[in-house]
Amino acid sequence: DGKIYDAYVIYPRSHTNEANFVEYFVYQIMPDILENKCGYKLCIYGRDIYPGEDTASAIEKRMQKSRRLIILLTLQLINCKEPAYDQHIALYNALIQNDTKVILLEMETIGTYEKLQESLRFIIKQQGTIKWKEQHTVHPQSSSSKFWKQVRYHMPLTLKSS
């Protein structure tokens, strides 16, 4: 199908230097489970987009080469006045061009979704979210937890066995 990545990961990037759980999750836990244990190939901004590349076109190219879009829903993402460029492009591709499936990971309890952009609310209404619950964090590295099984269910089939 000409795709290089199984999923492009969209997450709120922290503008502070303090390490936060979401970035730890994106750079440590997700690659460990989905790449090392399950054989998927992720595209993560900040890891797979190189300094000096034109960010906007790099993001678009990587998304076009991805089978899925994984969006991490956090309060930071919801309260952000201006959604990140990759989020705009992802939602456009998913809803208008209807060519990429979106997997929504709810990283913290969002409660009501009314503050979310309409496009995200539409996707949630269509398919719901996969919720990261505190009890999952006891063994976040276990690929057989309910959370990771749900994520894998929405991912494309891998050619390698997990």
C-alpha angles and dihedrals in degrees: 000000000000093000120137100186132050091210142006110217119220117190136156108269115221115235091201127076094237113111111239133196094250093058090045088051093048097045101033116018101036096049091044093053104030100034106028100033103028103030099238124141115226129194110215122185109238092028105049101027110075131224110261094028116121096259098209096051092039090055092049093047093048091049091050088053093051126090094206140020117222113199119190109214113211135157087252090058092047096046092047108113094209116037116226118266093247090055091053092050093044094053091045091052093045098045108026101032091029091207104118129057117226125217113199117205113194102209097182134014105284096180109193116023096211094108091057121099112268093248092057091047089052092053091047090051090050099046113357127225136280107240123219104214127194092244089061089062092067086077105012089158093059108106089195095064117118091251095056092042088056091048092049091049089062095042122091117265112272123226090219117068114244 
